[in-house]
Amino acid sequence: MRELVFALEYRPGCNRVADALAGHPDARVRSLSLHATADRLWRVDHATGT
C-alpha cells in the first residue's frame, strides 16, 4: 500500500466547510470512502470535534 500526503490551501469565505474547520481547530474530518465514475464523485466522511 502507498501513502499519499498533501496539504490544501483555501481563501477564507470561499468554502463554508473549510471556514468552519478553521474556526474550530479541535474538529476533524476523515474520508471513509471515495468512489468515482467518469460523471460523478461520491465521498463519505466522518466528522468529529466541537
mmCIF file of the N, C-alpha and C atoms, coordinates in Angstrom:
data_MODEL
# 
_entry.id   MODEL 
# 
loop_
_atom_site.group_PDB 
_atom_site.id 
_atom_site.type_symbol 
_atom_site.label_atom_id 
_atom_site.label_alt_id 
_atom_site.label_comp_id 
_atom_site.label_asym_id 
_atom_site.label_entity_id 
_atom_site.label_seq_id 
_atom_site.pdbx_PDB_ins_code 
_atom_site.Cartn_x 
_atom_site.Cartn_y 
_atom_site.Cartn_z 
_atom_site.occupancy 
_atom_site.B_iso_or_equiv 
_atom_site.pdbx_formal_charge 
_atom_site.auth_seq_id 
_atom_site.auth_comp_id 
_atom_site.auth_asym_id 
_atom_site.auth_atom_id 
_atom_site.pdbx_PDB_model_num 
ATOM 1   N N  . MET A 1 1  ? 0.841   -1.166 0.000   1.00 0.00 ? 1  MET A N  1 
ATOM 2   C CA . MET A 1 1  ? 0.000   0.000  0.000   1.00 0.00 ? 1  MET A CA 1 
ATOM 3   C C  . MET A 1 1  ? 0.895   1.242  0.000   1.00 0.00 ? 1  MET A C  1 
ATOM 4   N N  . ARG A 1 2  ? 0.470   2.254  -0.713  1.00 0.00 ? 2  ARG A N  1 
ATOM 5   C CA . ARG A 1 2  ? 1.220   3.508  -0.766  1.00 0.00 ? 2  ARG A CA 1 
ATOM 6   C C  . ARG A 1 2  ? 0.474   4.584  -0.002  1.00 0.00 ? 2  ARG A C  1 
ATOM 7   N N  . GLU A 1 3  ? 1.221   5.503  0.550   1.00 0.00 ? 3  GLU A N  1 
ATOM 8   C CA . GLU A 1 3  ? 0.637   6.610  1.292   1.00 0.00 ? 3  GLU A CA 1 
ATOM 9   C C  . GLU A 1 3  ? 0.776   7.883  0.473   1.00 0.00 ? 3  GLU A C  1 
ATOM 10  N N  . LEU A 1 4  ? -0.284  8.673  0.456   1.00 0.00 ? 4  LEU A N  1 
ATOM 11  C CA . LEU A 1 4  ? -0.280  9.950  -0.243  1.00 0.00 ? 4  LEU A CA 1 
ATOM 12  C C  . LEU A 1 4  ? -0.587  11.040 0.773   1.00 0.00 ? 4  LEU A C  1 
ATOM 13  N N  . VAL A 1 5  ? 0.291   12.022 0.872   1.00 0.00 ? 5  VAL A N  1 
ATOM 14  C CA . VAL A 1 5  ? 0.112   13.125 1.809   1.00 0.00 ? 5  VAL A CA 1 
ATOM 15  C C  . VAL A 1 5  ? 0.112   14.418 1.015   1.00 0.00 ? 5  VAL A C  1 
ATOM 16  N N  . PHE A 1 6  ? -0.842  15.299 1.317   1.00 0.00 ? 6  PHE A N  1 
ATOM 17  C CA . PHE A 1 6  ? -0.891  16.585 0.639   1.00 0.00 ? 6  PHE A CA 1 
ATOM 18  C C  . PHE A 1 6  ? -1.502  17.623 1.564   1.00 0.00 ? 6  PHE A C  1 
ATOM 19  N N  . ALA A 1 7  ? -1.290  18.880 1.251   1.00 0.00 ? 7  ALA A N  1 
ATOM 20  C CA . ALA A 1 7  ? -1.838  19.996 2.028   1.00 0.00 ? 7  ALA A CA 1 
ATOM 21  C C  . ALA A 1 7  ? -2.753  20.813 1.134   1.00 0.00 ? 7  ALA A C  1 
ATOM 22  N N  . LEU A 1 8  ? -3.812  21.325 1.720   1.00 0.00 ? 8  LEU A N  1 
ATOM 23  C CA . LEU A 1 8  ? -4.759  22.164 0.991   1.00 0.00 ? 8  LEU A CA 1 
ATOM 24  C C  . LEU A 1 8  ? -4.674  23.590 1.496   1.00 0.00 ? 8  LEU A C  1 
ATOM 25  N N  . GLU A 1 9  ? -4.781  24.525 0.591   1.00 0.00 ? 9  GLU A N  1 
ATOM 26  C CA . GLU A 1 9  ? -4.864  25.937 0.953   1.00 0.00 ? 9  GLU A CA 1 
ATOM 27  C C  . GLU A 1 9  ? -6.191  26.470 0.441   1.00 0.00 ? 9  GLU A C  1 
ATOM 28  N N  . TYR A 1 10 ? -6.767  27.399 1.169   1.00 0.00 ? 10 TYR A N  1 
ATOM 29  C CA . TYR A 1 10 ? -8.039  27.963 0.739   1.00 0.00 ? 10 TYR A CA 1 
ATOM 30  C C  . TYR A 1 10 ? -8.092  29.439 1.097   1.00 0.00 ? 10 TYR A C  1 
ATOM 31  N N  . ARG A 1 11 ? -8.983  30.147 0.437   1.00 0.00 ? 11 ARG A N  1 
ATOM 32  C CA . ARG A 1 11 ? -9.230  31.553 0.751   1.00 0.00 ? 11 ARG A CA 1 
ATOM 33  C C  . ARG A 1 11 ? -10.435 31.619 1.677   1.00 0.00 ? 11 ARG A C  1 
ATOM 34  N N  . PRO A 1 12 ? -10.304 32.270 2.839   1.00 0.00 ? 12 PRO A N  1 
ATOM 35  C CA . PRO A 1 12 ? -11.457 32.400 3.738   1.00 0.00 ? 12 PRO A CA 1 
ATOM 36  C C  . PRO A 1 12 ? -12.644 33.025 3.005   1.00 0.00 ? 12 PRO A C  1 
ATOM 37  N N  . GLY A 1 13 ? -13.828 32.481 3.291   1.00 0.00 ? 13 GLY A N  1 
ATOM 38  C CA . GLY A 1 13 ? -15.047 32.991 2.685   1.00 0.00 ? 13 GLY A CA 1 
ATOM 39  C C  . GLY A 1 13 ? -15.466 32.267 1.418   1.00 0.00 ? 13 GLY A C  1 
ATOM 40  N N  . CYS A 1 14 ? -14.619 31.396 0.891   1.00 0.00 ? 14 CYS A N  1 
ATOM 41  C CA . CYS A 1 14 ? -14.940 30.684 -0.355  1.00 0.00 ? 14 CYS A CA 1 
ATOM 42  C C  . CYS A 1 14 ? -15.535 29.305 -0.117  1.00 0.00 ? 14 CYS A C  1 
ATOM 43  N N  . ASN A 1 15 ? -15.336 28.754 1.075   1.00 0.00 ? 15 ASN A N  1 
ATOM 44  C CA . ASN A 1 15 ? -15.800 27.397 1.364   1.00 0.00 ? 15 ASN A CA 1 
ATOM 45  C C  . ASN A 1 15 ? -16.281 27.354 2.806   1.00 0.00 ? 15 ASN A C  1 
ATOM 46  N N  . ARG A 1 16 ? -17.580 27.165 3.012   1.00 0.00 ? 16 ARG A N  1 
ATOM 47  C CA . ARG A 1 16 ? -18.152 27.209 4.361   1.00 0.00 ? 16 ARG A CA 1 
ATOM 48  C C  . ARG A 1 16 ? -17.639 26.085 5.253   1.00 0.00 ? 16 ARG A C  1 
ATOM 49  N N  . VAL A 1 17 ? -17.397 24.919 4.694   1.00 0.00 ? 17 VAL A N  1 
ATOM 50  C CA . VAL A 1 17 ? -16.868 23.811 5.495   1.00 0.00 ? 17 VAL A CA 1 
ATOM 51  C C  . VAL A 1 17 ? -15.447 24.124 5.950   1.00 0.00 ? 17 VAL A C  1 
ATOM 52  N N  . ALA A 1 18 ? -14.610 24.598 5.054   1.00 0.00 ? 18 ALA A N  1 
ATOM 53  C CA . ALA A 1 18 ? -13.236 24.957 5.413   1.00 0.00 ? 18 ALA A CA 1 
ATOM 54  C C  . ALA A 1 18 ? -13.221 26.081 6.438   1.00 0.00 ? 18 ALA A C  1 
ATOM 55  N N  . ASP A 1 19 ? -14.107 27.059 6.302   1.00 0.00 ? 19 ASP A N  1 
ATOM 56  C CA . ASP A 1 19 ? -14.200 28.141 7.286   1.00 0.00 ? 19 ASP A CA 1 
ATOM 57  C C  . ASP A 1 19 ? -14.579 27.596 8.661   1.00 0.00 ? 19 ASP A C  1 
ATOM 58  N N  . ALA A 1 20 ? -15.540 26.657 8.702   1.00 0.00 ? 20 ALA A N  1 
ATOM 59  C CA . ALA A 1 20 ? -15.958 26.065 9.979   1.00 0.00 ? 20 ALA A CA 1 
ATOM 60  C C  . ALA A 1 20 ? -14.810 25.288 10.618  1.00 0.00 ? 20 ALA A C  1 
ATOM 61  N N  . LEU A 1 21 ? -14.062 24.526 9.826   1.00 0.00 ? 21 LEU A N  1 
ATOM 62  C CA . LEU A 1 21 ? -12.930 23.779 10.369  1.00 0.00 ? 21 LEU A CA 1 
ATOM 63  C C  . LEU A 1 21 ? -11.828 24.713 10.865  1.00 0.00 ? 21 LEU A C  1 
ATOM 64  N N  . ALA A 1 22 ? -11.569 25.794 10.152  1.00 0.00 ? 22 ALA A N  1 
ATOM 65  C CA . ALA A 1 22 ? -10.548 26.753 10.578  1.00 0.00 ? 22 ALA A CA 1 
ATOM 66  C C  . ALA A 1 22 ? -10.947 27.424 11.886  1.00 0.00 ? 22 ALA A C  1 
ATOM 67  N N  . GLY A 1 23 ? -12.248 27.632 12.081  1.00 0.00 ? 23 GLY A N  1 
ATOM 68  C CA . GLY A 1 23 ? -12.733 28.264 13.306  1.00 0.00 ? 23 GLY A CA 1 
ATOM 69  C C  . GLY A 1 23 ? -12.840 27.323 14.487  1.00 0.00 ? 23 GLY A C  1 
ATOM 70  N N  . HIS A 1 24 ? -12.681 26.028 14.257  1.00 0.00 ? 24 HIS A N  1 
ATOM 71  C CA . HIS A 1 24 ? -12.775 25.013 15.311  1.00 0.00 ? 24 HIS A CA 1 
ATOM 72  C C  . HIS A 1 24 ? -11.593 24.056 15.178  1.00 0.00 ? 24 HIS A C  1 
ATOM 73  N N  . PRO A 1 25 ? -10.425 24.434 15.703  1.00 0.00 ? 25 PRO A N  1 
ATOM 74  C CA . PRO A 1 25 ? -9.215  23.641 15.483  1.00 0.00 ? 25 PRO A CA 1 
ATOM 75  C C  . PRO A 1 25 ? -9.262  22.217 16.045  1.00 0.00 ? 25 PRO A C  1 
ATOM 76  N N  . ASP A 1 26 ? -10.190 21.924 16.971  1.00 0.00 ? 26 ASP A N  1 
ATOM 77  C CA . ASP A 1 26 ? -10.302 20.562 17.500  1.00 0.00 ? 26 ASP A CA 1 
ATOM 78  C C  . ASP A 1 26 ? -11.147 19.659 16.607  1.00 0.00 ? 26 ASP A C  1 
ATOM 79  N N  . ALA A 1 27 ? -11.808 20.221 15.617  1.00 0.00 ? 27 ALA A N  1 
ATOM 80  C CA . ALA A 1 27 ? -12.655 19.430 14.716  1.00 0.00 ? 27 ALA A CA 1 
ATOM 81  C C  . ALA A 1 27 ? -11.783 18.678 13.711  1.00 0.00 ? 27 ALA A C  1 
ATOM 82  N N  . ARG A 1 28 ? -12.240 17.500 13.336  1.00 0.00 ? 28 ARG A N  1 
ATOM 83  C CA . ARG A 1 28 ? -11.522 16.672 12.370  1.00 0.00 ? 28 ARG A CA 1 
ATOM 84  C C  . ARG A 1 28 ? -12.510 16.076 11.380  1.00 0.00 ? 28 ARG A C  1 
ATOM 85  N N  . VAL A 1 29 ? -12.092 15.936 10.144  1.00 0.00 ? 29 VAL A N  1 
ATOM 86  C CA . VAL A 1 29 ? -12.885 15.260 9.123   1.00 0.00 ? 29 VAL A CA 1 
ATOM 87  C C  . VAL A 1 29 ? -11.998 14.190 8.496   1.00 0.00 ? 29 VAL A C  1 
ATOM 88  N N  . ARG A 1 30 ? -12.521 12.974 8.432   1.00 0.00 ? 30 ARG A N  1 
ATOM 89  C CA . ARG A 1 30 ? -11.768 11.853 7.862   1.00 0.00 ? 30 ARG A CA 1 
ATOM 90  C C  . ARG A 1 30 ? -12.607 11.234 6.756   1.00 0.00 ? 30 ARG A C  1 
ATOM 91  N N  . SER A 1 31 ? -12.034 11.088 5.596   1.00 0.00 ? 31 SER A N  1 
ATOM 92  C CA . SER A 1 31 ? -12.735 10.444 4.483   1.00 0.00 ? 31 SER A CA 1 
ATOM 93  C C  . SER A 1 31 ? -12.741 8.939  4.699   1.00 0.00 ? 31 SER A C  1 
ATOM 94  N N  . LEU A 1 32 ? -13.932 8.355  4.645   1.00 0.00 ? 32 LEU A N  1 
ATOM 95  C CA . LEU A 1 32 ? -14.068 6.913  4.834   1.00 0.00 ? 32 LEU A CA 1 
ATOM 96  C C  . LEU A 1 32 ? -14.002 6.167  3.513   1.00 0.00 ? 32 LEU A C  1 
ATOM 97  N N  . SER A 1 33 ? -14.566 6.755  2.472   1.00 0.00 ? 33 SER A N  1 
ATOM 98  C CA . SER A 1 33 ? -14.509 6.114  1.159   1.00 0.00 ? 33 SER A CA 1 
ATOM 99  C C  . SER A 1 33 ? -14.721 7.154  0.074   1.00 0.00 ? 33 SER A C  1 
ATOM 100 N N  . LEU A 1 34 ? -14.226 6.837  -1.100  1.00 0.00 ? 34 LEU A N  1 
ATOM 101 C CA . LEU A 1 34 ? -14.346 7.724  -2.248  1.00 0.00 ? 34 LEU A CA 1 
ATOM 102 C C  . LEU A 1 34 ? -14.578 6.852  -3.473  1.00 0.00 ? 34 LEU A C  1 
ATOM 103 N N  . HIS A 1 35 ? -15.631 7.161  -4.212  1.00 0.00 ? 35 HIS A N  1 
ATOM 104 C CA . HIS A 1 35 ? -15.973 6.394  -5.407  1.00 0.00 ? 35 HIS A CA 1 
ATOM 105 C C  . HIS A 1 35 ? -16.178 7.369  -6.559  1.00 0.00 ? 35 HIS A C  1 
ATOM 106 N N  . ALA A 1 36 ? -15.568 7.089  -7.686  1.00 0.00 ? 36 ALA A N  1 
ATOM 107 C CA . ALA A 1 36 ? -15.654 7.995  -8.825  1.00 0.00 ? 36 ALA A CA 1 
ATOM 108 C C  . ALA A 1 36 ? -15.990 7.237  -10.098 1.00 0.00 ? 36 ALA A C  1 
ATOM 109 N N  . THR A 1 37 ? -16.777 7.903  -10.927 1.00 0.00 ? 37 THR A N  1 
ATOM 110 C CA . THR A 1 37 ? -17.039 7.431  -12.281 1.00 0.00 ? 37 THR A CA 1 
ATOM 111 C C  . THR A 1 37 ? -16.623 8.555  -13.216 1.00 0.00 ? 37 THR A C  1 
ATOM 112 N N  . ALA A 1 38 ? -16.828 8.381  -14.483 1.00 0.00 ? 38 ALA A N  1 
ATOM 113 C CA . ALA A 1 38 ? -16.496 9.441  -15.437 1.00 0.00 ? 38 ALA A CA 1 
ATOM 114 C C  . ALA A 1 38 ? -17.368 10.677 -15.230 1.00 0.00 ? 38 ALA A C  1 
ATOM 115 N N  . ASP A 1 39 ? -18.558 10.491 -14.640 1.00 0.00 ? 39 ASP A N  1 
ATOM 116 C CA . ASP A 1 39 ? -19.503 11.599 -14.486 1.00 0.00 ? 39 ASP A CA 1 
ATOM 117 C C  . ASP A 1 39 ? -19.672 12.109 -13.064 1.00 0.00 ? 39 ASP A C  1 
ATOM 118 N N  . ARG A 1 40 ? -19.363 11.295 -12.073 1.00 0.00 ? 40 ARG A N  1 
ATOM 119 C CA . ARG A 1 40 ? -19.704 11.660 -10.701 1.00 0.00 ? 40 ARG A CA 1 
ATOM 120 C C  . ARG A 1 40 ? -18.618 11.243 -9.716  1.00 0.00 ? 40 ARG A C  1 
ATOM 121 N N  . LEU A 1 41 ? -18.695 11.877 -8.532  1.00 0.00 ? 41 LEU A N  1 
ATOM 122 C CA . LEU A 1 41 ? -17.794 11.542 -7.434  1.00 0.00 ? 41 LEU A CA 1 
ATOM 123 C C  . LEU A 1 41 ? -18.627 11.472 -6.168  1.00 0.00 ? 41 LEU A C  1 
ATOM 124 N N  . TRP A 1 42 ? -18.493 10.387 -5.415  1.00 0.00 ? 42 TRP A N  1 
ATOM 125 C CA . TRP A 1 42 ? -19.168 10.248 -4.129  1.00 0.00 ? 42 TRP A CA 1 
ATOM 126 C C  . TRP A 1 42 ? -18.106 10.101 -3.065  1.00 0.00 ? 42 TRP A C  1 
ATOM 127 N N  . ARG A 1 43 ? -18.314 10.771 -1.932  1.00 0.00 ? 43 ARG A N  1 
ATOM 128 C CA . ARG A 1 43 ? -17.370 10.673 -0.825  1.00 0.00 ? 43 ARG A CA 1 
ATOM 129 C C  . ARG A 1 43 ? -18.153 10.566 0.475   1.00 0.00 ? 43 ARG A C  1 
ATOM 130 N N  . VAL A 1 44 ? -17.722 9.687  1.347   1.00 0.00 ? 44 VAL A N  1 
ATOM 131 C CA . VAL A 1 44 ? -18.330 9.544  2.664   1.00 0.00 ? 44 VAL A CA 1 
ATOM 132 C C  . VAL A 1 44 ? -17.289 9.974  3.687   1.00 0.00 ? 44 VAL A C  1 
ATOM 133 N N  . ASP A 1 45 ? -17.643 10.948 4.533   1.00 0.00 ? 45 ASP A N  1 
ATOM 134 C CA . ASP A 1 45 ? -16.728 11.483 5.538   1.00 0.00 ? 45 ASP A CA 1 
ATOM 135 C C  . ASP A 1 45 ? -17.272 11.256 6.936   1.00 0.00 ? 45 ASP A C  1 
ATOM 136 N N  . HIS A 1 46 ? -16.375 11.267 7.909   1.00 0.00 ? 46 HIS A N  1 
ATOM 137 C CA . HIS A 1 46 ? -16.732 11.196 9.324   1.00 0.00 ? 46 HIS A CA 1 
ATOM 138 C C  . HIS A 1 46 ? -16.167 12.454 9.977   1.00 0.00 ? 46 HIS A C  1 
ATOM 139 N N  . ALA A 1 47 ? -17.028 13.249 10.596  1.00 0.00 ? 47 ALA A N  1 
ATOM 140 C CA . ALA A 1 47 ? -16.606 14.498 11.233  1.00 0.00 ? 47 ALA A CA 1 
ATOM 141 C C  . ALA A 1 47 ? -16.777 14.380 12.739  1.00 0.00 ? 47 ALA A C  1 
ATOM 142 N N  . THR A 1 48 ? -15.776 14.857 13.498  1.00 0.00 ? 48 THR A N  1 
ATOM 143 C CA . THR A 1 48 ? -15.833 14.860 14.955  1.00 0.00 ? 48 THR A CA 1 
ATOM 144 C C  . THR A 1 48 ? -15.277 16.171 15.474  1.00 0.00 ? 48 THR A C  1 
ATOM 145 N N  . GLY A 1 49 ? -15.542 16.468 16.739  1.00 0.00 ? 49 GLY A N  1 
ATOM 146 C CA . GLY A 1 49 ? -14.992 17.652 17.382  1.00 0.00 ? 49 GLY A CA 1 
ATOM 147 C C  . GLY A 1 49 ? -16.054 18.678 17.693  1.00 0.00 ? 49 GLY A C  1 
ATOM 148 N N  . THR A 1 50 ? -15.584 19.785 18.264  1.00 0.00 ? 50 THR A N  1 
ATOM 149 C CA . THR A 1 50 ? -16.505 20.869 18.635  1.00 0.00 ? 50 THR A CA 1 
ATOM 150 C C  . THR A 1 50 ? -16.027 22.188 18.094  1.00 0.00 ? 50 THR A C  1 
# 
